Amino acid sequence: MHALGIDIGGTGIKAAPVDLDTGTFVADRVKIATPHPAVPDAVAKVVHRLVETFSWSGPTGITFPGVVTNGVTRTAANLNPAWIGLDARAMLAKAAGQEVRLLNDADAAGVAEMTFGAGKGEPGTVHMVTFGTGIGSALFVDGVLVPNTEFGHLEIRGKDAEERASERAKTAQDMSWKHWARNVNEYLEHIEALLSPQLIIVGGGISRQSDKFLPLLTGLHARVVPAAMHNDAGIAGAAMAAHPGSAAPVRAGAGANANPDLGAAIGATGRTGTLGDQGPPGFPDPGLPE
Ligand code: BGC
């Protein structure tokens, strides 16, 4: 089964159709620069263009770089504030010409990594962090996502962590790898102090250059590994969230068709995961009522 994943970021909006059994793209990814200002209408136009580019009709999942509860975008640190409080799912569904699922970008990337990538089969506490325009976070306990954690906005030495440790901060302040790695180290120490994850997965585009900064990190107890899917994880996770009526993932790692019986059982409780409701079981559309 295939679904279209669209990953809305502060810099680019990327899309690809995804094979949900493998997490791989079935066509080349297309990227369009995020419009400025990144107001809802302008972003919706890009979403429309991407859907048209792939002549897509079918399950579609979209990520958003902010808190999403019940299809409503609650924050927009790196997009225009007009998104705050908007029923973005309804608006983007109109642009896409079909129902869509909407979820936080780091949550999507995390679920993809937990299912197909660096966190596959990992029990216990796993923290996925994405370094990009902002810092995204996704927290997993035994493969189950705790959505909308927003640990990129931890305050460290009087500043939002994003201001020192995002990829954007590195570029904007022209930091050396050594300087930036020190900031990342400090940030991950805070994460460790609060969450004690056994595994930290480092994602975002910059994870392709992990050899330049992961070896510089010191004093952390968690294993720190690069994301296997790098910046593509968000698209894959978006597509996974779109899978209608999925039996799984009941939890990340279960695979798209892992346990039909469990899916049926969950369906009987009303959590069928049909388009427009709360999403596939175990992959919560953040903040929706049980
Ligand atoms: C947002 C998060 C998002 C992250 C990465 C942060 O500024 O608050 O929701 O996941 O950037 O895009």
py3Dmol code that shows the C-alpha trace and the ligand (Angstrom):
import py3Dmol

protein = """\
ATOM      1  CA  MET A   1       0.000   0.000   0.000  1.00  0.00           C
ATOM      2  CA  HIS A   2       1.184   3.481  -0.861  1.00  0.00           C
ATOM      3  CA  ALA A   3       0.423   6.864   0.684  1.00  0.00           C
ATOM      4  CA  LEU A   4       1.583  10.375  -0.099  1.00  0.00           C
ATOM      5  CA  GLY A   5       3.721  12.021   2.578  1.00  0.00           C
ATOM      6  CA  ILE A   6       4.124  15.794   2.645  1.00  0.00           C
ATOM      7  CA  ASP A   7       6.591  17.351   5.072  1.00  0.00           C
ATOM      8  CA  ILE A   8       6.066  21.062   5.722  1.00  0.00           C
ATOM      9  CA  GLY A   9       9.235  22.669   7.025  1.00  0.00           C
ATOM     10  CA  GLY A  10      10.414  26.182   7.722  1.00  0.00           C
ATOM     11  CA  THR A  11      12.713  26.043   4.680  1.00  0.00           C
ATOM     12  CA  GLY A  12      11.209  23.532   2.261  1.00  0.00           C
ATOM     13  CA  ILE A  13       8.030  21.577   1.651  1.00  0.00           C
ATOM     14  CA  LYS A  14       8.823  18.049   0.485  1.00  0.00           C
ATOM     15  CA  ALA A  15       6.687  15.214  -0.759  1.00  0.00           C
ATOM     16  CA  ALA A  16       6.907  11.681  -2.078  1.00  0.00           C
ATOM     17  CA  PRO A  17       4.649   8.668  -2.380  1.00  0.00           C
ATOM     18  CA  VAL A  18       5.776   6.061   0.131  1.00  0.00           C
ATOM     19  CA  ASP A  19       5.580   2.284   0.223  1.00  0.00           C
ATOM     20  CA  LEU A  20       4.159   1.698   3.704  1.00  0.00           C
ATOM     21  CA  ASP A  21       5.589  -1.795   4.004  1.00  0.00           C
ATOM     22  CA  THR A  22       9.164  -0.597   3.604  1.00  0.00           C
ATOM     23  CA  GLY A  23       9.112   3.144   4.275  1.00  0.00           C
ATOM     24  CA  THR A  24      10.821   3.739   0.923  1.00  0.00           C
ATOM     25  CA  PHE A  25       9.804   6.271  -1.696  1.00  0.00           C
ATOM     26  CA  VAL A  26       8.162   4.918  -4.824  1.00  0.00           C
ATOM     27  CA  ALA A  27       8.933   8.070  -6.810  1.00  0.00           C
ATOM     28  CA  ASP A  28      11.574  10.757  -6.498  1.00  0.00           C
ATOM     29  CA  ARG A  29      10.951  13.257  -3.759  1.00  0.00           C
ATOM     30  CA  VAL A  30       9.896  16.754  -4.847  1.00  0.00           C
ATOM     31  CA  LYS A  31      10.883  19.805  -2.816  1.00  0.00           C
ATOM     32  CA  ILE A  32       9.464  23.315  -3.112  1.00  0.00           C
ATOM     33  CA  ALA A  33      10.834  26.238  -1.087  1.00  0.00           C
ATOM     34  CA  THR A  34       8.586  27.319   1.771  1.00  0.00           C
ATOM     35  CA  PRO A  35       6.896  30.577   0.734  1.00  0.00           C
ATOM     36  CA  HIS A  36       7.676  33.749   2.639  1.00  0.00           C
ATOM     37  CA  PRO A  37       5.773  34.800   4.536  1.00  0.00           C
ATOM     38  CA  ALA A  38       4.727  31.211   5.315  1.00  0.00           C
ATOM     39  CA  VAL A  39       1.062  32.097   5.747  1.00  0.00           C
ATOM     40  CA  PRO A  40      -1.514  29.296   5.563  1.00  0.00           C
ATOM     41  CA  ASP A  41      -2.852  30.193   2.090  1.00  0.00           C
ATOM     42  CA  ALA A  42       0.593  30.277   0.509  1.00  0.00           C
ATOM     43  CA  VAL A  43       1.605  26.963   2.081  1.00  0.00           C
ATOM     44  CA  ALA A  44      -1.722  25.420   1.058  1.00  0.00           C
ATOM     45  CA  LYS A  45      -0.977  26.381  -2.559  1.00  0.00           C
ATOM     46  CA  VAL A  46       2.304  24.472  -2.370  1.00  0.00           C
ATOM     47  CA  VAL A  47       0.502  21.450  -0.910  1.00  0.00           C
ATOM     48  CA  HIS A  48      -1.941  21.630  -3.820  1.00  0.00           C
ATOM     49  CA  ARG A  49       0.942  21.773  -6.310  1.00  0.00           C
ATOM     50  CA  LEU A  50       2.632  18.771  -4.733  1.00  0.00           C
ATOM     51  CA  VAL A  51      -0.539  16.688  -4.823  1.00  0.00           C
ATOM     52  CA  GLU A  52      -0.935  17.635  -8.497  1.00  0.00           C
ATOM     53  CA  THR A  53       2.709  16.888  -9.277  1.00  0.00           C
ATOM     54  CA  PHE A  54       2.154  13.282  -8.260  1.00  0.00           C
ATOM     55  CA  SER A  55      -1.402  13.237  -9.715  1.00  0.00           C
ATOM     56  CA  TRP A  56      -2.210  11.858  -6.297  1.00  0.00           C
ATOM     57  CA  SER A  57      -5.540  10.741  -4.993  1.00  0.00           C
ATOM     58  CA  GLY A  58      -5.462   8.482  -1.984  1.00  0.00           C
ATOM     59  CA  PRO A  59      -4.201   8.467   1.573  1.00  0.00           C
ATOM     60  CA  THR A  60      -2.253  11.616   2.312  1.00  0.00           C
ATOM     61  CA  GLY A  61      -0.415  12.605   5.460  1.00  0.00           C
ATOM     62  CA  ILE A  62       1.081  16.000   6.180  1.00  0.00           C
ATOM     63  CA  THR A  63       3.544  17.075   8.837  1.00  0.00           C
ATOM     64  CA  PHE A  64       3.646  20.493  10.420  1.00  0.00           C
ATOM     65  CA  PRO A  65       6.563  22.100  12.289  1.00  0.00           C
ATOM     66  CA  GLY A  66       4.547  22.886  15.400  1.00  0.00           C
ATOM     67  CA  VAL A  67       2.081  21.422  17.880  1.00  0.00           C
ATOM     68  CA  VAL A  68      -0.930  19.772  16.237  1.00  0.00           C
ATOM     69  CA  THR A  69      -3.922  18.673  18.272  1.00  0.00           C
ATOM     70  CA  ASN A  70      -7.028  17.330  16.602  1.00  0.00           C
ATOM     71  CA  GLY A  71      -5.991  18.835  13.266  1.00  0.00           C
ATOM     72  CA  VAL A  72      -5.560  22.290  14.795  1.00  0.00           C
ATOM     73  CA  THR A  73      -2.106  23.883  14.644  1.00  0.00           C
ATOM     74  CA  ARG A  74      -1.319  25.328  18.069  1.00  0.00           C
ATOM     75  CA  THR A  75       2.150  26.798  17.632  1.00  0.00           C
ATOM     76  CA  ALA A  76       4.234  27.990  14.697  1.00  0.00           C
ATOM     77  CA  ALA A  77       7.717  28.844  15.925  1.00  0.00           C
ATOM     78  CA  ASN A  78       9.186  28.856  12.421  1.00  0.00           C
ATOM     79  CA  LEU A  79       6.158  29.654  10.286  1.00  0.00           C
ATOM     80  CA  ASN A  80       3.771  32.585  10.255  1.00  0.00           C
ATOM     81  CA  PRO A  81       1.741  33.096  13.492  1.00  0.00           C
ATOM     82  CA  ALA A  82      -1.453  33.014  11.401  1.00  0.00           C
ATOM     83  CA  TRP A  83      -1.258  29.206  11.795  1.00  0.00           C
ATOM     84  CA  ILE A  84      -1.893  29.385  15.531  1.00  0.00           C
ATOM     85  CA  GLY A  85      -5.370  28.125  16.384  1.00  0.00           C
ATOM     86  CA  LEU A  86      -6.184  27.288  12.753  1.00  0.00           C
ATOM     87  CA  ASP A  87      -8.058  24.148  11.705  1.00  0.00           C
ATOM     88  CA  ALA A  88      -5.140  23.419   9.413  1.00  0.00           C
ATOM     89  CA  ARG A  89      -6.220  19.868   8.698  1.00  0.00           C
ATOM     90  CA  ALA A  90      -9.486  21.113   7.176  1.00  0.00           C
ATOM     91  CA  MET A  91      -7.717  23.842   5.232  1.00  0.00           C
ATOM     92  CA  LEU A  92      -5.016  21.542   3.861  1.00  0.00           C
ATOM     93  CA  ALA A  93      -7.597  18.878   3.041  1.00  0.00           C
ATOM     94  CA  LYS A  94      -9.316  21.434   0.836  1.00  0.00           C
ATOM     95  CA  ALA A  95      -6.020  22.272  -0.840  1.00  0.00           C
ATOM     96  CA  ALA A  96      -5.211  18.585  -1.346  1.00  0.00           C
ATOM     97  CA  GLY A  97      -8.705  17.840  -2.648  1.00  0.00           C
ATOM     98  CA  GLN A  98      -9.065  15.008  -0.152  1.00  0.00           C
ATOM     99  CA  GLU A  99      -8.954  14.258   3.531  1.00  0.00           C
ATOM    100  CA  VAL A 100      -5.547  14.394   5.106  1.00  0.00           C
ATOM    101  CA  ARG A 101      -3.899  13.489   8.384  1.00  0.00           C
ATOM    102  CA  LEU A 102      -1.864  16.190  10.066  1.00  0.00           C
ATOM    103  CA  LEU A 103       0.785  15.699  12.735  1.00  0.00           C
ATOM    104  CA  ASN A 104       3.954  17.210  14.129  1.00  0.00           C
ATOM    105  CA  ASP A 105       6.997  16.809  11.875  1.00  0.00           C
ATOM    106  CA  ALA A 106       9.365  15.354  14.475  1.00  0.00           C
ATOM    107  CA  ASP A 107       6.697  12.924  15.678  1.00  0.00           C
ATOM    108  CA  ALA A 108       6.322  11.706  12.099  1.00  0.00           C
ATOM    109  CA  ALA A 109      10.070  11.375  11.606  1.00  0.00           C
ATOM    110  CA  GLY A 110      10.357   9.529  14.899  1.00  0.00           C
ATOM    111  CA  VAL A 111       7.700   6.978  14.043  1.00  0.00           C
ATOM    112  CA  ALA A 112       9.359   6.300  10.690  1.00  0.00           C
ATOM    113  CA  GLU A 113      12.756   5.818  12.369  1.00  0.00           C
ATOM    114  CA  MET A 114      11.244   3.580  15.059  1.00  0.00           C
ATOM    115  CA  THR A 115       9.545   1.481  12.426  1.00  0.00           C
ATOM    116  CA  PHE A 116      12.112   1.265   9.635  1.00  0.00           C
ATOM    117  CA  GLY A 117      15.258   3.012  10.809  1.00  0.00           C
ATOM    118  CA  ALA A 118      17.651   3.525  13.694  1.00  0.00           C
ATOM    119  CA  GLY A 119      15.083   2.801  16.420  1.00  0.00           C
ATOM    120  CA  LYS A 120      13.580  -0.330  14.920  1.00  0.00           C
ATOM    121  CA  GLY A 121      12.718  -2.812  17.676  1.00  0.00           C
ATOM    122  CA  GLU A 122      14.197  -0.589  20.386  1.00  0.00           C
ATOM    123  CA  PRO A 123      12.389  -0.959  23.737  1.00  0.00           C
ATOM    124  CA  GLY A 124      12.495   1.496  26.633  1.00  0.00           C
ATOM    125  CA  THR A 125      12.841   5.246  26.296  1.00  0.00           C
ATOM    126  CA  VAL A 126      14.002   6.571  22.940  1.00  0.00           C
ATOM    127  CA  HIS A 127      14.375  10.224  22.122  1.00  0.00           C
ATOM    128  CA  MET A 128      14.439  11.364  18.527  1.00  0.00           C
ATOM    129  CA  VAL A 129      15.764  14.847  17.933  1.00  0.00           C
ATOM    130  CA  THR A 130      15.744  16.651  14.600  1.00  0.00           C
ATOM    131  CA  PHE A 131      18.110  19.520  13.929  1.00  0.00           C
ATOM    132  CA  GLY A 132      16.872  21.796  11.169  1.00  0.00           C
ATOM    133  CA  THR A 133      15.250  25.212  11.030  1.00  0.00           C
ATOM    134  CA  GLY A 134      14.104  24.401  14.551  1.00  0.00           C
ATOM    135  CA  ILE A 135      14.736  21.503  16.917  1.00  0.00           C
ATOM    136  CA  GLY A 136      12.079  18.804  16.820  1.00  0.00           C
ATOM    137  CA  SER A 137      11.554  16.085  19.402  1.00  0.00           C
ATOM    138  CA  ALA A 138       9.737  12.780  19.513  1.00  0.00           C
ATOM    139  CA  LEU A 139       9.620  10.636  22.619  1.00  0.00           C
ATOM    140  CA  PHE A 140       8.942   6.886  22.580  1.00  0.00           C
ATOM    141  CA  VAL A 141       8.367   4.515  25.431  1.00  0.00           C
ATOM    142  CA  ASP A 142       8.474   0.892  24.290  1.00  0.00           C
ATOM    143  CA  GLY A 143       7.783   2.086  20.767  1.00  0.00           C
ATOM    144  CA  VAL A 144       4.741   4.180  21.665  1.00  0.00           C
ATOM    145  CA  LEU A 145       4.872   7.850  20.800  1.00  0.00           C
ATOM    146  CA  VAL A 146       4.220  10.602  23.342  1.00  0.00           C
ATOM    147  CA  PRO A 147       3.150  13.299  20.858  1.00  0.00           C
ATOM    148  CA  ASN A 148       3.929  17.030  20.767  1.00  0.00           C
ATOM    149  CA  THR A 149       6.779  16.989  23.268  1.00  0.00           C
ATOM    150  CA  GLU A 150       8.436  20.221  21.977  1.00  0.00           C
ATOM    151  CA  PHE A 151      11.745  19.663  23.750  1.00  0.00           C
ATOM    152  CA  GLY A 152      13.406  21.921  21.192  1.00  0.00           C
ATOM    153  CA  HIS A 153      12.144  24.825  23.239  1.00  0.00           C
ATOM    154  CA  LEU A 154      13.799  23.870  26.512  1.00  0.00           C
ATOM    155  CA  GLU A 155      15.347  26.947  28.003  1.00  0.00           C
ATOM    156  CA  ILE A 156      19.097  26.608  28.440  1.00  0.00           C
ATOM    157  CA  ARG A 157      21.197  29.390  29.920  1.00  0.00           C
ATOM    158  CA  GLY A 158      18.328  31.813  29.386  1.00  0.00           C
ATOM    159  CA  LYS A 159      17.718  30.963  25.726  1.00  0.00           C
ATOM    160  CA  ASP A 160      15.431  28.712  23.758  1.00  0.00           C
ATOM    161  CA  ALA A 161      17.580  25.654  22.890  1.00  0.00           C
ATOM    162  CA  GLU A 162      16.806  26.213  19.198  1.00  0.00           C
ATOM    163  CA  GLU A 163      18.693  29.484  19.271  1.00  0.00           C
ATOM    164  CA  ARG A 164      21.989  27.719  19.919  1.00  0.00           C
ATOM    165  CA  ALA A 165      21.656  24.147  18.742  1.00  0.00           C
ATOM    166  CA  SER A 166      19.450  24.097  15.613  1.00  0.00           C
ATOM    167  CA  GLU A 167      21.052  23.700  12.207  1.00  0.00           C
ATOM    168  CA  ARG A 168      19.768  27.162  11.383  1.00  0.00           C
ATOM    169  CA  ALA A 169      21.631  28.601  14.390  1.00  0.00           C
ATOM    170  CA  LYS A 170      24.822  26.937  13.166  1.00  0.00           C
ATOM    171  CA  THR A 171      24.465  28.500   9.725  1.00  0.00           C
ATOM    172  CA  ALA A 172      23.182  31.895  10.853  1.00  0.00           C
ATOM    173  CA  GLN A 173      25.926  32.296  13.442  1.00  0.00           C
ATOM    174  CA  ASP A 174      28.533  30.682  11.215  1.00  0.00           C
ATOM    175  CA  MET A 175      29.537  28.204  13.941  1.00  0.00           C
ATOM    176  CA  SER A 176      32.311  25.685  13.437  1.00  0.00           C
ATOM    177  CA  TRP A 177      31.385  22.019  13.840  1.00  0.00           C
ATOM    178  CA  LYS A 178      33.235  22.070  17.155  1.00  0.00           C
ATOM    179  CA  HIS A 179      31.301  25.073  18.447  1.00  0.00           C
ATOM    180  CA  TRP A 180      27.964  23.708  17.301  1.00  0.00           C
ATOM    181  CA  ALA A 181      28.718  20.226  18.690  1.00  0.00           C
ATOM    182  CA  ARG A 182      29.354  21.835  22.087  1.00  0.00           C
ATOM    183  CA  ASN A 183      25.897  23.396  21.964  1.00  0.00           C
ATOM    184  CA  VAL A 184      24.339  20.131  20.844  1.00  0.00           C
ATOM    185  CA  ASN A 185      26.173  18.339  23.658  1.00  0.00           C
ATOM    186  CA  GLU A 186      24.800  20.766  26.225  1.00  0.00           C
ATOM    187  CA  TYR A 187      21.320  20.343  24.802  1.00  0.00           C
ATOM    188  CA  LEU A 188      21.469  16.551  24.866  1.00  0.00           C
ATOM    189  CA  GLU A 189      22.779  16.635  28.439  1.00  0.00           C
ATOM    190  CA  HIS A 190      19.613  18.499  29.401  1.00  0.00           C
ATOM    191  CA  ILE A 191      17.519  15.910  27.594  1.00  0.00           C
ATOM    192  CA  GLU A 192      19.359  13.163  29.467  1.00  0.00           C
ATOM    193  CA  ALA A 193      18.885  14.867  32.803  1.00  0.00           C
ATOM    194  CA  LEU A 194      15.141  15.030  32.196  1.00  0.00           C
ATOM    195  CA  LEU A 195      14.349  11.808  30.332  1.00  0.00           C
ATOM    196  CA  SER A 196      17.230   9.334  30.633  1.00  0.00           C
ATOM    197  CA  PRO A 197      16.687   7.857  27.194  1.00  0.00           C
ATOM    198  CA  GLN A 198      18.770   4.804  26.382  1.00  0.00           C
ATOM    199  CA  LEU A 199      18.901   5.782  22.728  1.00  0.00           C
ATOM    200  CA  ILE A 200      19.008   9.206  21.107  1.00  0.00           C
ATOM    201  CA  ILE A 201      18.387   9.301  17.365  1.00  0.00           C
ATOM    202  CA  VAL A 202      19.711  12.400  15.662  1.00  0.00           C
ATOM    203  CA  GLY A 203      17.736  13.376  12.565  1.00  0.00           C
ATOM    204  CA  GLY A 204      17.213  16.285  10.207  1.00  0.00           C
ATOM    205  CA  GLY A 205      19.232  17.071   7.096  1.00  0.00           C
ATOM    206  CA  ILE A 206      22.392  17.643   9.105  1.00  0.00           C
ATOM    207  CA  SER A 207      22.366  14.020  10.270  1.00  0.00           C
ATOM    208  CA  ARG A 208      23.878  13.163   6.857  1.00  0.00           C
ATOM    209  CA  GLN A 209      27.025  14.816   8.189  1.00  0.00           C
ATOM    210  CA  SER A 210      26.891  13.109  11.563  1.00  0.00           C
ATOM    211  CA  ASP A 211      30.536  12.049  11.285  1.00  0.00           C
ATOM    212  CA  LYS A 212      31.412  15.732  11.677  1.00  0.00           C
ATOM    213  CA  PHE A 213      29.720  16.186  15.049  1.00  0.00           C
ATOM    214  CA  LEU A 214      28.628  12.935  16.721  1.00  0.00           C
ATOM    215  CA  PRO A 215      32.268  11.935  17.466  1.00  0.00           C
ATOM    216  CA  LEU A 216      32.695  15.288  19.240  1.00  0.00           C
ATOM    217  CA  LEU A 217      29.941  14.574  21.781  1.00  0.00           C
ATOM    218  CA  THR A 218      31.127  13.542  25.227  1.00  0.00           C
ATOM    219  CA  GLY A 219      29.744  12.530  28.597  1.00  0.00           C
ATOM    220  CA  LEU A 220      26.389  11.193  27.433  1.00  0.00           C
ATOM    221  CA  HIS A 221      25.103   7.884  28.721  1.00  0.00           C
ATOM    222  CA  ALA A 222      22.648   7.207  25.920  1.00  0.00           C
ATOM    223  CA  ARG A 223      23.751   5.680  22.649  1.00  0.00           C
ATOM    224  CA  VAL A 224      23.612   8.523  20.144  1.00  0.00           C
ATOM    225  CA  VAL A 225      23.097   7.432  16.551  1.00  0.00           C
ATOM    226  CA  PRO A 226      22.247   9.180  13.284  1.00  0.00           C
ATOM    227  CA  ALA A 227      18.795   8.689  11.819  1.00  0.00           C
ATOM    228  CA  ALA A 228      18.848   6.051   9.106  1.00  0.00           C
ATOM    229  CA  MET A 229      16.387   7.940   6.927  1.00  0.00           C
ATOM    230  CA  HIS A 230      17.846  11.394   7.597  1.00  0.00           C
ATOM    231  CA  ASN A 231      15.585  14.127   6.291  1.00  0.00           C
ATOM    232  CA  ASP A 232      13.313  11.655   4.489  1.00  0.00           C
ATOM    233  CA  ALA A 233      11.904  10.303   7.754  1.00  0.00           C
ATOM    234  CA  GLY A 234       9.324  13.103   8.009  1.00  0.00           C
ATOM    235  CA  ILE A 235       7.845  12.282   4.605  1.00  0.00           C
ATOM    236  CA  ALA A 236       7.743   8.565   5.424  1.00  0.00           C
ATOM    237  CA  GLY A 237       6.127   9.222   8.815  1.00  0.00           C
ATOM    238  CA  ALA A 238       3.553  11.541   7.260  1.00  0.00           C
ATOM    239  CA  ALA A 239       2.597   8.834   4.785  1.00  0.00           C
ATOM    240  CA  MET A 240       2.402   6.240   7.568  1.00  0.00           C
ATOM    241  CA  ALA A 241      -0.012   8.442   9.504  1.00  0.00           C
ATOM    242  CA  ALA A 242      -2.259   8.565   6.446  1.00  0.00           C
ATOM    243  CA  HIS A 243      -2.760   4.859   6.230  1.00  0.00           C
ATOM    244  CA  PRO A 244      -6.505   4.458   6.643  1.00  0.00           C
ATOM    245  CA  GLY A 245      -7.933   1.623   8.690  1.00  0.00           C
ATOM    246  CA  SER A 246      -4.466   0.307   9.319  1.00  0.00           C
ATOM    247  CA  ALA A 247      -4.086  -2.712  11.552  1.00  0.00           C
ATOM    248  CA  ALA A 248      -0.818  -1.208  12.652  1.00  0.00           C
ATOM    249  CA  PRO A 249       1.495   0.318  13.595  1.00  0.00           C
ATOM    250  CA  VAL A 250      -0.122  -0.312  16.931  1.00  0.00           C
ATOM    251  CA  ARG A 251       3.244   0.890  18.005  1.00  0.00           C
ATOM    252  CA  ALA A 252       6.200   2.021  16.009  1.00  0.00           C
ATOM    253  CA  GLY A 253       7.968  -0.989  14.595  1.00  0.00           C
ATOM    254  CA  ALA A 254       4.882  -3.125  14.185  1.00  0.00           C
ATOM    255  CA  GLY A 255       4.887  -2.633  10.405  1.00  0.00           C
ATOM    256  CA  ALA A 256       1.957  -1.619   8.264  1.00  0.00           C
ATOM    257  CA  ASN A 257       0.301  -5.012   8.165  1.00  0.00           C
ATOM    258  CA  ALA A 258       1.885  -6.686  11.144  1.00  0.00           C
ATOM    259  CA  ASN A 259      -1.124  -7.773  13.120  1.00  0.00           C
ATOM    260  CA  PRO A 260      -4.520  -7.707  11.428  1.00  0.00           C
ATOM    261  CA  ASP A 261      -6.179  -9.379  14.428  1.00  0.00           C
ATOM    262  CA  LEU A 262      -5.070  -6.656  16.720  1.00  0.00           C
ATOM    263  CA  GLY A 263      -6.299  -4.133  14.192  1.00  0.00           C
ATOM    264  CA  ALA A 264      -9.708  -5.739  14.165  1.00  0.00           C
ATOM    265  CA  ALA A 265      -9.830  -5.777  17.943  1.00  0.00           C
ATOM    266  CA  ILE A 266      -8.946  -2.139  18.087  1.00  0.00           C
ATOM    267  CA  GLY A 267     -11.450  -1.442  15.352  1.00  0.00           C
ATOM    268  CA  ALA A 268     -14.119  -2.914  17.588  1.00  0.00           C
ATOM    269  CA  THR A 269     -13.388  -0.234  20.141  1.00  0.00           C
ATOM    270  CA  GLY A 270     -14.071   2.374  17.521  1.00  0.00           C
ATOM    271  CA  ARG A 271     -10.440   3.269  16.821  1.00  0.00           C
ATOM    272  CA  THR A 272     -10.489   2.184  13.237  1.00  0.00           C
ATOM    273  CA  GLY A 273      -8.185   4.872  11.966  1.00  0.00           C
ATOM    274  CA  THR A 274     -10.341   5.830   9.022  1.00  0.00           C
ATOM    275  CA  LEU A 275      -9.434   9.074   7.342  1.00  0.00           C
ATOM    276  CA  GLY A 276     -10.526  12.087   9.294  1.00  0.00           C
ATOM    277  CA  ASP A 277     -10.625  10.490  12.715  1.00  0.00           C
ATOM    278  CA  GLN A 278      -7.826  10.139  15.158  1.00  0.00           C
ATOM    279  CA  GLY A 279      -5.431   8.150  13.032  1.00  0.00           C
ATOM    280  CA  PRO A 280      -4.116   4.637  13.067  1.00  0.00           C
ATOM    281  CA  PRO A 281      -4.107   3.109  16.535  1.00  0.00           C
ATOM    282  CA  GLY A 282      -0.874   3.618  18.360  1.00  0.00           C
ATOM    283  CA  PHE A 283       0.028   6.454  16.053  1.00  0.00           C
ATOM    284  CA  PRO A 284      -2.112   9.042  17.711  1.00  0.00           C
ATOM    285  CA  ASP A 285      -3.203  12.128  15.914  1.00  0.00           C
ATOM    286  CA  PRO A 286      -1.806  14.196  18.717  1.00  0.00           C
ATOM    287  CA  GLY A 287      -4.180  15.296  21.411  1.00  0.00           C
ATOM    288  CA  LEU A 288      -7.289  13.593  20.161  1.00  0.00           C
ATOM    289  CA  PRO A 289      -9.629  12.110  22.717  1.00  0.00           C
ATOM    290  CA  GLU A 290      -9.481   8.383  23.213  1.00  0.00           C
TER     291      GLU A 290
END
"""
ligand_1 = """\
12
BGC
C 8.646 23.389 16.624
C 8.414 21.895 16.664
C 9.039 21.256 15.439
C 10.491 21.638 15.323
C 11.128 21.086 14.070
C 10.122 23.659 16.497
O 10.349 25.043 16.446
O 8.152 24.019 17.790
O 7.046 21.626 16.705
O 8.899 19.865 15.537
O 10.634 23.041 15.316
O 10.510 21.564 12.931
"""
view = py3Dmol.view(width=600, height=400)
view.addModel(protein, "pdb")
view.setStyle({"model": 0}, {"cartoon": {"style": "trace"}})
view.addModel(ligand_1, "xyz")
view.setStyle({"model": 1}, {"stick": {}})
view.zoomTo()
view.show()
